[in-house]
């Protein structure tokens, strides 16, 4: 479906200033998630008398409920943004994350901590709105590059979050979350007074609960053959990526004897590599070989990278594998650009909400699956132990996605050419 060129009349100013706000919002959302990654395993280990397997199951519970709220909220916020605009949804995210971080900082026990993760999952489900903002304000020719920059925001948040959590958490477990709450509040105030709306009134559509239903969102993808395979590839990729927050730190603790600071620095290196790829390489690679070839290449490199993680004999080989695995990030912008070309401006929010529902569903199932596999693979009765089994499953998912993309490449290029006409 042909989409009209974006019109920035609604913004009253260049789209770049609004994009900066969206970039910071996504960074802070990832920061809030990344903060807890290096801290939570050690915290839960103290609650389970050092039982790594039991701590893994508890992390799975946190991840499940966080993703459950994402699954419910993502399509609702995406569809709602098509009616009231993108700005209110982005502001809800910032101020909601501030409250969630304060709850985490002062949580007296397990249940309040769980409640804070539930709130965080609900209000951080704005990736769909951020992507819709880009679709509103960017022409088709430059969307992939901006989607790549949004991917860099995820990487930046994943750099800062674990690094801050790992080091400030050694001073006081509450301090990282207080800092994050302050940053979210400041960005929310900036957006409240400075951000202009991107969605033109004539492109808005009434909110309908059936469109905001996550199950209906998945049916929306299934009813559009041109985007179904792309959505399936995206789902496999999202599922594979869950292995990072679910088991990566526990894997390092168990196999290499890491402490929180080393885990935080390692995840920071992952985020730094991802940010370099997203901000510096995505646009160049897409211009050189095209979106479809970029998609296939990124998926293949990701499969290789996860495989190297799984079987790295020592932490130095694992660290050397991070740049290879990070190159997988080039597929994200390519697949987002291919998807948005198939949908008109009045349904961009719904599309991104549906894609977000897929991501949330995989994030909901992934922690339970990966943590269960990890716990099984290191059980005392298991000889030899197989701590890399969960990472091997992630690699397999990306290999399957690579096969789907490679066999569908001709169709993807034909659909891309049709959308450009």
C-alpha positions in Angstrom: 0.0 0.0 0.0 1.3 3.4 -0.9 1.8 5.8 1.9 1.8 9.6 1.4 4.9 11.5 2.3 5.0 12.6 5.9 3.9 16.0 6.7 5.5 17.9 9.5 2.8 20.5 9.8 1.6 18.9 13.0 4.9 19.5 14.6 5.5 23.1 13.6 9.2 22.4 13.7 11.7 20.0 12.2 11.0 16.4 13.1 14.6 16.0 14.4 13.8 17.6 17.8 10.9 15.3 18.3 13.0 12.3 17.3 15.6 13.2 19.9 12.9 13.1 22.6 11.7 9.7 21.3 15.3 8.5 21.2 15.8 9.5 24.9 12.5 7.9 25.9 13.4 4.5 24.3 16.9 4.8 25.9 15.3 5.3 29.4 12.9 2.5 28.9 15.8 0.1 28.2 17.8 1.7 31.0 15.0 0.8 33.4 15.1 -2.8 32.2 18.9 -3.0 32.1 19.3 -1.6 35.6 17.9 -4.6 37.2 19.6 -7.3 35.1 23.0 -7.4 36.9 21.5 -6.7 40.3 18.5 -9.0 40.4 20.3 -12.4 40.1 22.5 -11.7 43.2 19.5 -10.3 45.1 17.5 -13.4 44.4 20.4 -15.7 45.2 20.4 -14.2 48.7 16.7 -15.0 48.9 17.3 -18.6 47.8 20.4 -19.4 49.9 22.6 -19.3 46.8 20.5 -21.7 44.7 21.2 -20.5 41.1 18.5 -22.8 39.6 15.8 -21.5 41.9 16.9 -17.9 41.3 16.6 -18.6 37.6 13.0 -19.7 38.0 12.2 -16.5 40.0 13.7 -14.4 37.3 11.4 -16.2 34.9 8.4 -15.2 37.0 9.5 -11.5 36.9 10.1 -11.7 33.2 6.7 -13.3 32.5 4.7 -10.7 34.3 6.7 -7.8 32.8 6.1 -9.2 29.4 2.4 -10.1 30.1 1.8 -6.4 30.7 3.7 -5.5 27.5 1.5 -8.0 25.6 -1.7 -6.4 27.0 -0.6 -2.8 26.8 1.4 -2.6 23.5 -1.6 -2.9 21.2 -3.8 -0.7 23.4 -1.2 2.1 23.5 -0.5 1.7 19.7 -4.2 1.9 18.8 -4.8 4.7 21.3 -1.9 6.7 19.7 -3.8 6.5 16.4 -6.7 8.4 18.0 -5.1 10.9 20.5 -1.7 11.2 19.0 1.8 10.0 19.9 2.8 12.6 22.5 0.4 11.6 25.3 1.5 8.0 25.1 5.2 8.9 25.2 4.6 11.1 28.2 2.7 8.3 30.0 5.8 6.1 29.5 8.2 8.6 31.0 6.2 9.5 34.1 5.1 5.9 34.6 8.7 4.6 34.4 9.7 7.2 37.0 7.0 5.9 39.4 8.0 2.3 38.7 11.7 3.0 39.5 10.7 4.7 42.8 8.6 1.6 43.7 11.6 -0.6 42.9 14.0 1.5 44.9 11.8 1.4 48.1 10.3 -2.2 47.6 10.3 -3.9 51.0 9.9 -7.4 49.6 9.2 -9.7 46.7 5.6 -8.6 46.0 6.2 -4.9 45.8 9.2 -5.6 43.6 6.9 -7.8 41.4 4.3 -5.0 41.3 6.9 -2.5 40.2 7.9 -4.8 37.3 4.3 -5.1 36.3 3.9 -1.3 36.2 7.2 -1.0 34.3 6.0 -3.5 31.7 2.7 -1.6 31.2 4.1 1.9 30.7 7.3 0.9 28.8 5.2 -0.7 26.0 5.7 2.3 23.7 8.1 0.9 21.2 5.1 0.7 18.8 4.3 4.4 19.4 8.0 5.4 18.9 8.0 3.5 15.6 4.7 5.1 14.5 6.3 8.5 15.3 9.1 7.8 12.9 6.6 6.6 10.3 4.7 9.9 10.7 7.6 12.1 10.3 10.1 10.4 8.0 9.8 9.7 4.2 10.0 6.0 3.2 13.5 6.5 1.9 15.0 7.5 5.3 12.9 5.4 7.6 15.3 2.5 7.8 18.1 4.8 9.0 15.9 6.3 11.7 14.7 2.9 12.8 18.4 2.0 13.0 18.9 5.0 15.3 16.0 3.8 17.5 17.8 0.5 17.7 20.8 2.4 18.8 18.7 3.8 21.6 18.0 0.3 22.8 21.7 -0.3 22.7 22.5 2.8 24.6 20.0 1.9 27.3 21.5 -1.5 27.5 25.0 0.0 27.9 24.0 2.5 30.7 21.5 0.2 32.5 23.7 -2.7 33.4 26.8 -0.5 34.0 24.9 1.8 36.4 23.1 -1.2 38.0 26.4 -3.1 38.4 28.4 -0.3 40.0 25.9 1.9 41.8 24.2 -1.3 43.1 27.4 -2.1 45.0 27.1 1.2 46.8 23.3 0.8 47.5 20.8 -1.3 45.7 18.3 1.5 45.7 20.6 4.2 44.2 20.4 3.1 40.5 16.6 3.2 40.5 16.5 6.6 42.1 18.8 7.9 39.4 16.6 6.3 36.7 13.5 7.8 38.3 15.0 11.3 38.2 16.1 10.9 34.5 12.6 9.7 33.4 11.0 12.6 35.2 13.3 15.2 33.6 12.7 13.8 30.1 8.9 13.7 30.7 9.0 17.4 31.7 11.0 18.2 28.6 8.5 16.4 26.4 5.5 17.9 28.2 6.6 21.5 27.3 8.7 21.0 24.1 7.4 18.0 22.1 5.0 18.7 19.3 2.5 16.2 18.1 3.4 14.3 14.9 0.1 12.7 13.8 -2.0 15.0 11.6 -5.7 15.2 12.5 -6.8 13.9 9.2 -4.7 10.7 9.7 -6.3 9.8 13.0 -8.8 7.0 13.5 -11.3 6.2 16.3 -10.1 3.9 19.1 -11.7 0.5 19.0 -11.3 -2.1 21.7 -11.3 -4.9 19.1 -8.3 -3.3 17.4 -6.6 -2.9 20.8 -7.1 -6.5 21.8 -3.8 -8.3 21.6 -5.4 -11.4 20.1 -7.1 -9.3 17.5 -3.7 -7.6 16.8 -2.2 -11.0 16.0 -5.2 -11.7 13.7 -4.5 -8.4 12.0 -1.1 -9.7 11.1 -2.4 -13.1 10.0 -5.0 -11.3 7.7 -2.2 -9.5 5.8 -0.2 -12.0 3.8 2.4 -9.4 2.8 3.4 -8.9 6.4 2.7 -12.3 7.9 6.1 -13.8 7.1 7.9 -10.7 8.2 6.0 -10.8 11.5 7.0 -14.5 11.9 10.6 -13.7 11.4 10.3 -10.8 13.9 8.7 -13.1 16.4 11.6 -15.7 16.1 14.1 -12.9 16.6 12.4 -11.4 19.5 12.1 -14.8 21.2 15.9 -15.4 20.7 16.8 -12.0 22.2 15.0 -12.9 25.4 17.9 -15.1 26.3 19.9 -12.0 27.2 17.8 -10.7 30.2 16.6 -14.3 31.1 19.9 -16.3 31.4 22.9 -14.4 30.1 24.0 -13.1 33.5 23.3 -16.4 35.2 25.2 -18.2 32.5 28.2 -16.0 33.3 27.9 -16.5 37.0 27.7 -20.2 36.6 30.2 -20.9 33.9 32.8 -18.1 34.3 32.4 -17.1 38.0 31.3 -13.5 37.2 30.3 -11.0 39.9 27.7 -8.2 39.3 30.3 -5.6 38.1 31.8 -8.0 35.5 28.3 -8.9 34.4 27.3 -5.3 34.1 30.4 -4.4 32.1 29.8 -7.4 29.8 26.2 -6.3 29.1 27.5 -2.8 28.6 29.9 -4.1 26.0 26.9 -5.8 24.3 25.0 -2.6 24.3 27.9 -0.5 23.1 28.5 -2.9 20.2 24.8 -2.9 19.4 24.7 1.0 19.4 27.7 1.2 17.1 26.1 -1.2 14.6 22.7 0.6 14.8 23.9 4.1 14.6 26.9 3.7 12.3 26.4 0.7 10.1 22.7 0.1 9.5 22.2 2.9 7.0 25.4 2.2 5.1 24.7 -1.5 4.8 21.1 -1.0 3.7 22.2 1.5 1.0 24.9 -0.9 -0.2 23.0 -4.2 -0.4 19.3 -3.3 0.2 16.8 -4.0 3.0 16.1 -7.7 2.1 19.8 -8.7 1.9 20.5 -6.8 5.1 17.8 -8.7 6.8 19.2 -12.1 5.8 22.8 -11.1 6.6 21.8 -9.9 10.1 19.9 -13.0 11.0 22.8 -15.3 9.9 25.4 -13.3 11.9 23.1 -13.4 14.9 22.8 -17.2 14.7 26.6 -17.5 14.5 27.1 -15.1 17.4 24.7 -16.9 19.8 26.3 -20.2 18.8 29.7 -18.8 19.8 28.3 -17.6 23.1 26.9 -21.0 23.9 30.1 -22.9 23.4 32.8 -20.3 24.3 35.3 -22.3 26.5 36.2 -19.1 28.5 35.0 -15.6 29.0 37.6 -14.1 26.7 36.2 -16.1 23.7 32.7 -14.9 24.7 33.8 -11.3 24.9 35.5 -11.6 21.4 32.2 -13.0 20.1 30.1 -9.9 21.1 30.8 -7.8 18.0 29.7 -10.7 15.8 26.5 -11.2 17.7 25.9 -7.5 17.7 26.0 -7.3 13.9 22.6 -9.1 14.1 21.2 -5.7 14.9 21.2 -4.7 11.3 18.1 -6.9 10.7 15.9 -4.8 13.0 15.8 -1.6 10.9 15.4 -3.6 7.7 12.4 -5.5 8.9 10.7 -2.5 10.3 11.2 -0.6 7.1 9.8 -3.5 5.0 6.8 -3.7 7.3 5.9 0.0 7.3 5.9 0.1 3.5 2.9 -2.3 3.4 0.6 -0.2 5.6 -1.0 3.3 5.2 -0.5 6.2 7.6 -3.8 5.6 9.4 -2.8 2.1 10.5 0.8 2.6 11.4 0.0 2.7 15.1 -2.1 -0.5 14.8 0.7 -2.3 12.8 3.3 -1.3 15.4 1.0 -2.3 18.2 0.5 -5.7 16.6 4.3 -6.2 16.1 4.7 -5.1 19.7 2.1 -7.7 20.8 4.3 -10.3 19.0 7.3 -9.1 20.8 5.5 -9.0 24.2 4.2 -12.6 23.6 7.7 -13.9 23.0 9.0 -11.9 26.0 6.3 -13.5 28.1 7.0 -17.1 27.0 10.8 -16.7 26.5 11.9 -16.1 30.2 9.9 -19.2 31.3 11.4 -21.3 28.5 15.0 -20.1 28.7 15.2 -20.1 32.5 13.7 -23.6 32.7 16.1 -24.9 30.1 19.0 -23.3 31.9 18.0 -24.7 35.3 17.6 -28.1 33.7 20.9 -27.9 32.0 22.9 -27.2 35.2 20.9 -29.5 37.5 23.1 -31.4 40.0 22.1 -34.7 38.4 23.1 -33.5 35.0 26.5 -34.8 34.0 28.0 -33.2 32.1 26.2 -29.9 32.6 25.1 -28.0 29.5 24.9 -24.3 30.6 25.0 -23.1 26.9 21.9 -25.0 26.0 19.5 -22.0 26.2 21.9 -19.9 24.0 22.0 -22.8 21.5 18.2 -22.6 21.3 18.4 -18.9 20.6 20.9 -19.6 17.8 18.5 -22.2 16.3 15.6 -19.7 16.3 17.7 -17.2 14.2 18.8 -20.0 11.8 15.1 -20.8 11.2 14.4 -17.1 10.7 17.3 -16.9 8.2 15.8 -19.8 6.2 12.4 -18.2 6.0 13.9 -14.9 4.9 16.1 -16.5 2.3 13.3 -18.5 0.8 11.0 -15.5 0.8 13.5 -13.0 -0.5 12.0 -12.7 -4.0 8.5 -12.1 -2.6 9.9 -9.5 -0.2 11.6 -7.6 -3.0 8.5 -7.7 -5.2 6.3 -6.4 -2.4 8.9 -3.7 -1.7 8.8 -2.6 -5.4 5.0 -2.6 -5.4 4.9 -0.4 -2.2 7.3 2.1 -3.8 5.1 2.6 -6.9 
